[in-house]
Amino acid sequence: MVIAQAPQSHLAGVDFLSARSTPDTTLSPNQQLLPLSARTTATDTLEIGGCDVIDLVEQFGSPLYILDEYTLRAASQQYRHFLATYYPGPSQVLYASKAWSCTAVCAIVASEGLGLDVVSGGELYTALAGGVDPQLIYLHGNNKSLDELRYAIRVGATVIADNWLDLENLVHLAQAHSDRPIRVMLRITPGIECHTHEYIRTGHLDSKFGFDPNQLTDVFQFAKQHPEIQWVGLHAHIGSQIFELNPHMDLADTIVELWVTAKAEGLPMTELNVGGGLGIRYTESDDPPSIEDWCKVIGKGVAEACEVRSLPLPKLLCEPGRSLIGTACVTAYRIGSQKNVPDIRTYISVDGGMSDNPRPITYQSQYRAILANRMGDSATEVVTVAGKHCESGDILLKDAQLPPCQTGDI
């Protein structure tokens, strides 16, 4: 992995580009096919962050993840700016680190004022190594180990309780470590459907995550009986790669209504976390809403739901991941062999595949491909881009439109 940066930025230490008080809102990063800094050079090659992709591959090899720092920062700044614009109460943006967890990425988003959500002890360790404030770290997961819970409690992170085992373990740990306050949010399954792949839908009732609505009376009663834990709020997430805004509007009203129920049970909750889920543009046909559109729906939705019920505004949290970093990244491959199957298809093999991108084989994800060393050539051929692994399903792109390809092309 290499981070492509403008010349005045430095990867070593903490001397990153400083956070901007007024973000560039000209383009919404999640609506772009390439990073914001991408351009074609005078020699017809792809440049990202002032770095020629061909030079990067020569220096670091391939497959190579290339992350544009400017795009990641721009997306971070837009989320913070627009959430504060459309939500009159306190707010906090968290980076969903499952989108890409490494110390450099954690350091960048932390320097932009974002917190993180993590789903394992390893991701928690990485976040801390990247300099993230532990008070802005939230531990998720539907099967947390006792060691992971102890780790989160020790460093002062907030735990998202996902199920009854979580609750039982947290009460046990709270009683064993009464000197350490334990902040806990309750994850609920809101029963909201959205149009995305079944593997990344999380808000419908048939989900492995969270407490179902019919369990919440018992959950709230349990929480009320254990004041040794700080029950700080509710969390819900409906899925990812979502292009609709209505499900998020529904979520805003639903989670506020459940917050009312929790408060009526005597739980002094002050935070609501609406997850993330905003989609990004992988191909020309993708048309996701902008970051501003999403923040407007969420911010105004929660504020209006509270106003109707005469409630004080909670602290509003959200957890974008893919829409922060997805379009900041490209992966560079070298083309190797080719195979033409007459009247069926032409296979173009690259030096990576399912090992560096499991999304296509897992849930048929689509991407756009270009030749980074011949940007000006017309895409006149339809090919299938195959990975190198001994697995017939190791296909990165079916029916990709590319210029005539040669061995060694990037």
Helices and strands as residue ranges (DSSP letters): E 2-4, G 29-31, E 39-40, E 46-48, E 51-52, H 53-60, E 64-68, H 69-86, E 91-96, G 97-99, H 103-111, E 115-118, H 121-129, G 134-136, E 137-139, H 146-155, E 158-161, H 164-176, E 183-187, G 198-200, G 213-215, H 216-224, E 230-235, H 246-264, E 271-273, H 291-308, E 315-318, H 322-325, G 326-328, E 329-332, E 335-341, E 345-350, H 359-363, E 381-386, E 395-402
